[in-house]
Amino acid sequence: MPEAPDSSGWAALPPVVIVCLAIRHGGVDVRIVQTARKLRQEGCEFVVVVIAGTGLHRTLTDLGLPVAALPRSRLDPRLVPDLVRIIRRMGAGLIDAHNGQSQFWGALAALATGIRGRVATVHSVYREDHAARWRQRIHELALHLCKALGFRFLAVSSNVQRYLVEDFHVDPARLVLSRNGMEDLAEPPPPFDMVAETGWPADTVVLAIIGRLDPRKGHRFLLHALAAMVRAGDHRARLLVVGAGREEGAIRALVQDLQLQNHVHFTGFRSEVFSILTRVDILCLPSTSEGLPYSVIEAARQSVPTLASRLEGTDDIFVEGETILFTRIGDAEDIREKLTLLLDNPDRRREIGAAARRMFLKDLSVERMLGESLEIYTRALR
């Protein structure tokens, strides 16, 4: 693993434009905030371009970070002249575009301005993000355009790296693998008052699924596993559903159909996940597609054991039976069996959580991640 360059590398950067036109909160937001904080810390000139009114817009504003909020739809072609004006006004020398819409409009703005430093940060395998083939193709068109226009690529997980190399034939020399990372907590987070919020008994074993309410997060598999446990008379565990998204109605309806109203609590979107994790016994991640999600990193940081689908991008950093327990993708019965194992063995839960914490400190630091981001920025400017 390469060492992070010293801070003088950041100081040498020209003005930077970071583009994120996503409208829903996700791990992309976390990484952008981390990068923006580093740029400000190092005295770099930069701006983050967002859609006005989004969660990322509010977060950046609250933190006092430079943000340009555009009052457009993310499908509005007027975003291109907007970006061109921002690039020219700043005299920017580097653009870093996150997610499909940002990469499509950002690539056209790069072409129009001739900006030298061009980076596309790719957070997921686009063809797995959407069920509709036309949406897959539109998002992948952005990657083809970026490649044609000489962008460098930053992949946040190994499955995204393989996707770019094998499917888009990106030259590995033009790509950096930079797994997501996080800073350690400076002090213990405020405890989550689970009893006051949910009304559950104090001795409840708390499961949590944290992330956008989206079909590929696999909430349905976890709910079916929990329902099977309840039908068998095992009422030890209850589930916190943390997040918001387009699937909320369908997930709530499934909770009703499975008669899990007394076992599932929806918290809505929460920024204080670190507080909620103080009361979580097992993080559940039954996704059908992921890179390296921030939720599993946050859990490792706080010694919370994770039960997750075995997916490339997670299984090459977490070790089965040591720092995580894996389940088969989409297999509710396997999830039920592994949950029962963890419920029956609290010592095993603590061992896995402690090992995950040690791995976090060794391999998932924000300093390492930001050093790799600086590496691709520097390459793009050569």
C-alpha positions as MATLAB code, in Angstrom:
seq = 'MPEAPDSSGWAALPPVVIVCLAIRHGGVDVRIVQTARKLRQEGCEFVVVVIAGTGLHRTLTDLGLPVAALPRSRLDPRLVPDLVRIIRRMGAGLIDAHNGQSQFWGALAALATGIRGRVATVHSVYREDHAARWRQRIHELALHLCKALGFRFLAVSSNVQRYLVEDFHVDPARLVLSRNGMEDLAEPPPPFDMVAETGWPADTVVLAIIGRLDPRKGHRFLLHALAAMVRAGDHRARLLVVGAGREEGAIRALVQDLQLQNHVHFTGFRSEVFSILTRVDILCLPSTSEGLPYSVIEAARQSVPTLASRLEGTDDIFVEGETILFTRIGDAEDIREKLTLLLDNPDRRREIGAAARRMFLKDLSVERMLGESLEIYTRALR';
ca = [
       0.000    0.000    0.000;
       1.509    3.359   -1.029;
       2.326    5.856    1.647;
       0.329    9.072    1.647;
       2.233   11.947    0.037;
       3.163   14.787    2.361;
       1.002   17.891    2.547;
       3.188   19.825    0.096;
       1.537   17.801   -2.697;
      -1.829   19.299   -1.819;
      -0.413   22.816   -1.754;
       0.822   22.368   -5.338;
      -2.665   21.665   -6.694;
      -4.320   24.254   -8.950;
      -7.924   25.314   -8.152;
     -10.114   22.204   -7.995;
     -13.753   21.754   -9.042;
     -15.473   18.725   -7.479;
     -18.776   17.812   -9.130;
     -21.514   15.769   -7.445;
     -24.980   16.126   -8.953;
     -26.566   13.250   -7.013;
     -29.869   14.034   -5.322;
     -29.919   11.222   -2.734;
     -27.575   10.856    0.210;
     -25.005    8.082    0.038;
     -21.380    7.159    0.536;
     -20.444    9.545   -2.281;
     -21.384   12.455   -0.008;
     -19.140   11.178    2.780;
     -16.090   10.905    0.553;
     -16.652   14.339   -0.962;
     -16.917   15.952    2.472;
     -13.714   14.201    3.563;
     -11.894   15.441    0.458;
     -13.255   18.973    0.825;
     -12.134   19.150    4.432;
      -8.636   18.076    3.429;
      -8.478   20.668    0.649;
      -9.528   23.397    3.075;
      -7.048   22.173    5.697;
      -4.235   22.409    3.150;
      -5.258   25.878    1.981;
      -6.282   24.763   -1.524;
      -8.722   26.743   -3.638;
     -11.724   24.585   -4.539;
     -15.486   24.401   -4.857;
     -17.978   21.531   -4.740;
     -20.715   21.805   -7.371;
     -24.053   20.290   -6.285;
     -27.761   20.443   -7.043;
     -29.426   23.074   -4.838;
     -31.378   21.744   -1.874;
     -29.779   18.308   -1.667;
     -28.435   16.793    1.534;
     -24.877   17.340    0.334;
     -25.644   21.023   -0.278;
     -26.896   21.388    3.300;
     -23.962   19.470    4.777;
     -21.320   21.518    2.952;
     -23.075   24.759    3.872;
     -23.298   23.764    7.546;
     -19.560   22.980    7.544;
     -18.682   26.274    5.879;
     -17.100   24.522    2.885;
     -17.099   26.199   -0.551;
     -20.144   25.068   -2.513;
     -21.808   26.125   -5.755;
     -25.458   25.034   -5.687;
     -27.103   24.919   -9.106;
     -30.907   25.363   -9.309;
     -31.263   22.742  -12.026;
     -32.475   19.229  -12.572;
     -29.520   16.860  -12.812;
     -30.715   16.047  -16.361;
     -30.694   19.704  -17.465;
     -28.084   20.293  -20.235;
     -27.673   23.854  -18.965;
     -25.458   22.277  -16.314;
     -22.670   22.270  -18.902;
     -22.487   26.070  -19.342;
     -22.896   26.386  -15.555;
     -19.815   24.213  -15.053;
     -17.913   26.021  -17.795;
     -18.531   29.375  -16.071;
     -17.384   28.022  -12.708;
     -14.216   26.485  -14.169;
     -13.311   29.670  -16.048;
     -14.143   31.994  -13.165;
     -11.886   30.042  -10.812;
      -9.168   29.417  -13.368;
      -9.541   25.777  -12.308;
      -6.906   23.262  -13.359;
      -8.544   20.060  -12.082;
     -12.060   18.602  -12.216;
     -13.106   15.561  -10.132;
     -16.519   14.213  -11.179;
     -18.438   11.763   -8.958;
     -21.365    9.576  -10.177;
     -22.834    9.181  -13.652;
     -24.591   12.507  -14.191;
     -21.611   14.438  -12.847;
     -19.245   12.542  -15.122;
     -21.368   13.084  -18.232;
     -21.847   16.835  -17.789;
     -18.371   17.228  -16.294;
     -16.759   15.554  -19.295;
     -18.540   17.943  -21.680;
     -17.457   20.909  -19.558;
     -13.861   19.621  -19.594;
     -14.013   19.386  -23.366;
     -15.381   22.930  -23.643;
     -12.800   24.480  -21.316;
      -9.757   22.351  -22.081;
      -9.129   21.908  -18.351;
      -5.989   19.825  -17.990;
      -6.573   17.736  -14.864;
      -9.503   15.341  -15.376;
     -10.561   12.734  -12.805;
     -13.655   10.513  -12.583;
     -14.230    8.970   -9.148;
     -16.340    5.825   -9.581;
     -18.212    4.520   -6.533;
     -20.137    1.564   -7.956;
     -20.662   -0.798  -10.862;
     -23.199    1.206  -12.845;
     -24.887   -1.720  -14.552;
     -25.755   -3.104  -11.101;
     -27.217    0.166   -9.851;
     -30.338    0.178  -12.008;
     -32.801   -2.483  -13.118;
     -33.676   -0.642  -16.336;
     -31.169   -1.347  -19.101;
     -31.560    2.121  -20.615;
     -30.495    3.705  -17.323;
     -27.499    1.388  -17.133;
     -26.431    2.384  -20.621;
     -26.812    6.108  -20.004;
     -24.633    5.926  -16.886;
     -22.050    3.786  -18.658;
     -22.022    6.242  -21.553;
     -20.583    8.767  -19.092;
     -17.654    6.448  -18.374;
     -17.019    5.889  -22.082;
     -17.041    9.657  -22.597;
     -14.618   10.239  -19.736;
     -12.252    7.604  -21.080;
     -12.386    9.109  -24.578;
     -11.575   12.554  -23.163;
      -8.491   11.403  -21.273;
      -9.829   11.272  -17.724;
      -7.964    9.415  -15.009;
     -10.087    7.119  -12.852;
     -10.292    6.553   -9.124;
     -12.067    3.335   -8.051;
     -13.312    3.084   -4.462;
     -13.304   -0.732   -4.352;
     -11.745   -3.689   -6.120;
     -14.932   -4.690   -7.950;
     -15.193   -1.159   -9.395;
     -11.515   -1.365  -10.404;
     -12.103   -4.665  -12.228;
     -15.240   -3.254  -13.890;
     -13.287   -0.297  -15.299;
     -10.365   -2.412  -16.508;
     -12.267   -5.389  -17.927;
     -15.441   -3.761  -19.253;
     -14.129   -0.334  -20.282;
     -10.522   -1.342  -20.998;
      -9.185    1.491  -18.869;
      -5.394    1.356  -18.803;
      -4.427    0.331  -15.231;
      -1.782    3.071  -15.340;
      -4.627    5.602  -15.593;
      -6.450    4.228  -12.559;
      -5.909    4.239   -8.789;
      -7.696    1.912   -6.379;
      -8.556    3.953   -3.294;
     -10.819    2.118   -0.879;
     -13.051    4.279    1.272;
     -11.669    5.163    4.682;
     -12.631    7.094    7.781;
     -11.016    9.057   10.546;
     -11.144    7.512   14.012;
     -13.550    9.026   16.510;
     -11.864   11.653   18.663;
     -14.026   10.762   21.662;
     -16.802    8.291   22.517;
     -20.020    9.271   20.736;
     -23.136   10.212   22.695;
     -25.135    7.052   23.421;
     -28.295    6.333   21.477;
     -31.368    6.107   23.740;
     -32.842    3.042   22.143;
     -35.568    2.516   24.751;
     -36.836    6.103   24.500;
     -36.922    6.043   20.692;
     -38.314    2.574   20.097;
     -39.963    1.452   23.320;
     -38.151   -1.870   23.034;
     -36.959   -3.719   26.172;
     -33.483   -2.734   27.353;
     -32.160   -6.285   26.833;
     -33.128   -6.372   23.129;
     -30.442   -7.545   20.733;
     -30.415   -4.701   18.216;
     -29.845   -5.347   14.527;
     -29.406   -2.421   12.154;
     -29.412   -1.964    8.409;
     -27.968    1.437    7.538;
     -28.116    3.039    4.126;
     -30.362    4.291    1.378;
     -33.691    2.469    1.118;
     -32.999    1.007   -2.288;
     -33.716   -2.444   -3.789;
     -30.041   -3.394   -4.044;
     -29.547   -2.921   -0.287;
     -31.517   -6.146    0.254;
     -33.844   -5.093    3.072;
     -36.371   -7.707    1.919;
     -33.995  -10.608    2.542;
     -33.237   -9.457    6.074;
     -36.926   -8.939    6.859;
     -37.811  -12.444    5.671;
     -34.997  -13.862    7.826;
     -36.238  -11.942   10.877;
     -39.821  -13.051   10.225;
     -38.721  -16.699   10.132;
     -37.008  -16.264   13.507;
     -40.104  -14.669   15.046;
     -42.380  -17.403   13.679;
     -40.067  -19.962   15.309;
     -40.537  -18.215   18.662;
     -37.196  -16.344   18.740;
     -38.019  -12.775   19.800;
     -34.554  -11.752   20.995;
     -33.699   -9.464   18.082;
     -35.271   -6.325   16.680;
     -34.249   -4.287   13.662;
     -33.463   -0.603   13.191;
     -33.924    0.522    9.587;
     -31.750    3.634    9.293;
     -32.045    5.722    6.137;
     -34.482    7.083    3.593;
     -35.151    6.407   -0.069;
     -37.495    5.401   -2.831;
     -38.153    1.910   -1.417;
     -39.484    3.090    1.939;
     -43.133    2.466    1.053;
     -42.432   -1.032   -0.224;
     -40.306   -1.912    2.812;
     -42.956   -0.646    5.238;
     -45.582   -2.677    3.390;
     -43.427   -5.800    3.684;
     -43.030   -5.205    7.432;
     -46.835   -5.142    7.685;
     -47.267   -8.256    5.550;
     -44.732  -10.167    7.670;
     -46.337   -8.884   10.905;
     -43.062   -7.409   12.121;
     -44.439   -4.074   13.334;
     -43.236   -4.771   16.887;
     -39.804   -5.877   15.707;
     -38.853   -3.163   13.201;
     -38.336    0.576   13.759;
     -37.714    3.104   10.991;
     -35.466    5.961   12.110;
     -35.500    7.891    8.829;
     -32.329    9.568    7.603;
     -29.880   10.193   10.436;
     -26.566   12.007   10.342;
     -25.550   10.728   13.801;
     -24.973    7.115   12.756;
     -22.006    6.917   15.140;
     -24.435    7.494   18.021;
     -26.897    4.848   16.804;
     -24.046    2.332   16.509;
     -23.404    2.620   20.269;
     -26.560    0.548   20.766;
     -26.291   -1.784   17.752;
     -25.236   -5.391   18.399;
     -25.052   -6.549   14.753;
     -24.897   -4.486   11.561;
     -26.631   -6.256    8.675;
     -25.700   -5.619    5.053;
     -27.673   -8.043    2.829;
     -26.928   -6.099   -0.367;
     -26.989   -7.514   -3.874;
     -24.389   -4.983   -5.073;
     -21.873   -2.777   -3.243;
     -18.417   -1.338   -3.452;
     -16.946   -0.882    0.010;
     -19.813    0.839    1.861;
     -19.166    3.371    4.589;
     -21.658    1.674    6.919;
     -19.440   -1.408    7.311;
     -16.399    0.837    7.882;
     -18.281    2.833   10.526;
     -19.296   -0.406   12.241;
     -15.702   -1.668   12.245;
     -14.534    1.640   13.681;
     -16.893    1.124   16.641;
     -16.246   -2.630   17.083;
     -19.716   -3.586   15.865;
     -19.735   -6.989   14.117;
     -21.184   -7.109   10.600;
     -23.213   -9.781    8.821;
     -22.994   -9.032    5.093;
     -23.514  -10.539    1.655;
     -20.287  -11.901    0.255;
     -19.506   -9.350   -2.433;
     -16.307   -8.478   -4.210;
     -15.126   -5.172   -2.799;
     -15.941   -6.240    0.759;
     -14.589   -9.786    0.841;
     -11.093   -8.755   -0.239;
     -10.638   -6.525    2.805;
     -12.786   -8.236    5.473;
     -11.972  -11.835    6.449;
     -14.766  -14.375    6.852;
     -15.175  -15.556   10.426;
     -12.525  -13.141   11.695;
     -13.578   -9.568   10.951;
     -17.025  -10.284    9.434;
     -19.571  -13.037    8.805;
     -20.690  -13.445    5.198;
     -23.963  -14.783    3.825;
     -24.985  -15.898    0.371;
     -26.499  -13.104   -1.725;
     -30.291  -13.019   -1.521;
     -30.511  -16.089    0.758;
     -32.873  -15.277    3.641;
     -32.422  -18.733    5.197;
     -28.641  -18.334    5.304;
     -29.102  -14.899    6.899;
     -31.403  -16.447    9.517;
     -28.888  -19.189   10.334;
     -25.979  -16.752   10.689;
     -28.045  -14.341   12.802;
     -29.054  -17.171   15.113;
     -25.396  -18.163   15.443;
     -24.473  -14.618   16.477;
     -27.430  -14.304   18.843;
     -26.437  -17.548   20.552;
     -22.779  -16.493   20.888;
     -22.306  -12.979   22.316;
     -18.607  -13.673   22.878;
     -18.224  -14.445   19.169;
     -19.907  -11.139   18.350;
     -17.443   -9.270   20.541;
     -14.443  -11.094   19.040;
     -15.489  -10.266   15.472;
     -16.170   -6.648   16.401;
     -12.799   -6.263   18.120;
     -10.952   -7.818   15.156;
     -12.803   -5.523   12.748;
     -11.719   -2.538   14.848;
      -8.065   -3.611   14.625;
      -8.387   -4.023   10.857;
      -9.976   -0.569   10.571;
      -7.047    1.060   12.349;
      -4.566   -0.769   10.128;
      -6.155   -0.610    6.663;
      -9.082    1.826    6.490;
      -7.707    5.183    7.645;
      -8.828    8.398    6.022;
      -5.175    9.482    5.701;
      -4.437    6.515    3.434;
      -7.545    7.201    1.356;
      -6.781   10.902    0.915;
      -3.191   10.141   -0.010;
      -4.446    7.932   -2.836;
      -6.811   10.688   -3.974;
      -3.863   13.078   -4.119;
      -1.958   10.474   -6.147;
      -4.610   10.401   -8.905;
      -4.917   14.212   -8.838;
      -1.173   14.525   -9.314;
      -1.128   11.978  -12.158;
      -3.984   13.800  -13.905;
      -2.015   17.045  -13.903;
       1.108   15.605  -15.506;
];
